[in-house]
Amino acid sequence: MSVDLITFGCRLNSFESEVMRGHAKAAGLDDAVIVNTCAVTAEAVRQARQAIRRARRENPHARIVVTGCAAQTTPDIFAAMPEVDLVLGNAEKLAPESYRAPGFGIDGDEKVRVDDIASVRETALHLIEGIEGRARAFVQVQNGCEHRCSFCIIPFGRGPSRSVPMRKVVAQARRLAENGHAELVLTGVDLTSYGADLPGRPTLGRLVETLLQEVPELPRLRLSSIDMIEADEALMRAICDNERLMPHLHLSLQSGDDLILKRMKRRHNRADAVNFCTELRRRRPDMVFGADLIAGFPTETEAMFENTLSLVDVCGLTYLHVFPYSPRPETAAARMPQLPREIVKARAARLRAAGDAALSRHLDAEIGRRRLVLVERDGLGRTEMFTPAEIAAGRPGEIVPARIVGRTPTGLRAEAA
């Protein structure tokens, strides 16, 4: 039996691909390719379409199923591709019956199975043993988003915000820790909105504190991307006071200019971002920040862009995810005055160069320090700051005390201490 998964986009998509892999195996599927798409940019959609065509060339007799956010928001685009046999929505892809139906759910002319994601009100807990081939495992605790940032199509792909009850998250975390996973990553579309839809309205901070307290056998806990304006005091306390919560946060910043942030309909301003990073680093000096940043948003002037560029140094950002702005259908920003593509691409290149320089400074500063490296596969692991590290010692899944002895262009070299 062969079921291949091609995954684009966020960590939540990676988690959901493993859920789909489990459903496919349980259904006894054979000779299928599942493409789990991302809709965050037009480039992500283009790459998915390219991957679908390549999959058909390499697997002429396989059934090709397309799902994910791009399939949810623009199913007709994929249904029109002759290479595609079935299009599944984001809710349908996680339903076991989608994989048990005769012919992999392909009956007659029914090529598209995409329902209204806005009607989904629950996030089911999907138990997996871990991410296949990885030392760490993801735990989905939230899905969907209630915000309507003017550039973002993700709420149309993911639906309303909904959370997994805390007791179920704790049970899954304990199970994964008992199965030998040394690090768990909490994932969600809008992670810091966790709990607003649950009885008692527990916060992400409360969830984190509960996990660290009730699963003491878990060595390391990590958060995926967060919206720092939603960080509650319990979360701040956990980040600063508990070394088992890793000192690396990826922030959804998007811009460093107040007017652009307002036009994006973000809920923070530049000062909020600077103050958050400054305060956290004061309370936990080893903290490292990554960030999502958009270059070339509609109406962005050179001075506005410079405010974003300077944020890299002012906030001390280390890992950048740079997105050249691309208009997404049905979003407000798509109707705003657009910048020439050559300007957008040039600004994105300048941001990436600033990110490369920031990463280089971080790598240089790590040489000589002692770190704990989680070995992901033979010869390669990551430090607490999520920095890749080459290391000869340790087995996959083992945490190795190490000394940083050098660096590569994008990572570190470590020796067991």
C-alpha angles and dihedrals in degrees: 000000000000127000114167122196123204111192129194131183134007136017090257089061089052090053092048091049088060090050089052091047089056093048091048092051092047090051091050094236119179135195100007136135119206116197113199105198137202126216102190094110138012087244091059090055091047091052091050092053090048091051091050092054091047091049091054092050091050096040107033094170100039124108109242118210122187122201141146133083097318090050090049096049100036108020093154092064091060096037088058092058111098090213092064123087101179139011117206126190124230093263095043094051091064096049113101091214090065088070099038098056117107112275092013090294093308106133120167112304096344101119100149125059104174120137130187104289090196089071093060111105105172137056109213118217108244112200115213130167092231141292108308111252095006133106093217128057132212124230116200109215101161142021136186132027135246095197125093107208106185094239100043129096095175096099087060089053099042105031128213123347113272132169138211112239112260096239090057092049091051092049092052093046090052092049093051093046091050089051090059105264107146095192133038126192119208109218138188142139092251100011098178091057088067115140101014090116096044128090109274091016097249114198131227088252091056090048091051093048091048093049093050091048100043099038101048091158090068108096099192136025123186135185126221121217115331137190100234094204088067096051108124125210093257089057092048090050093050092048093050101037107035119068092195088071102078119244096238126097128178109210129205096224102141096178143015097212120092097215093049090047088053091050089048088054091235117160098225136062133214094270091054091056094046093046093048094052093042094050095046093048090049091054095039111024095190092061116130124195133207123185146192111233130181120213123204101016112179113283092013110150125202090258091052091050090050088058089058093044092052091051089074091067099031093054094034094236117186108177118042129193101196119195120191102219114256123177115249121205117258094018125120094231091060088067094051123095105283127220122234110271092237090060092047092050093045092052091048089052091052091050091049090050090053089049092050090052092049092050090049091054090050093050092049091050092053095061110110095018126119116238140170109243120202105211109225098178136346109308098003137079143140134251125228088272090058090250114151112244131188109222132166096201129078138035125263108284094024122119109223124196103229146172119228107235103170147337143246125212091277107013149021139272115225138184126202109262 
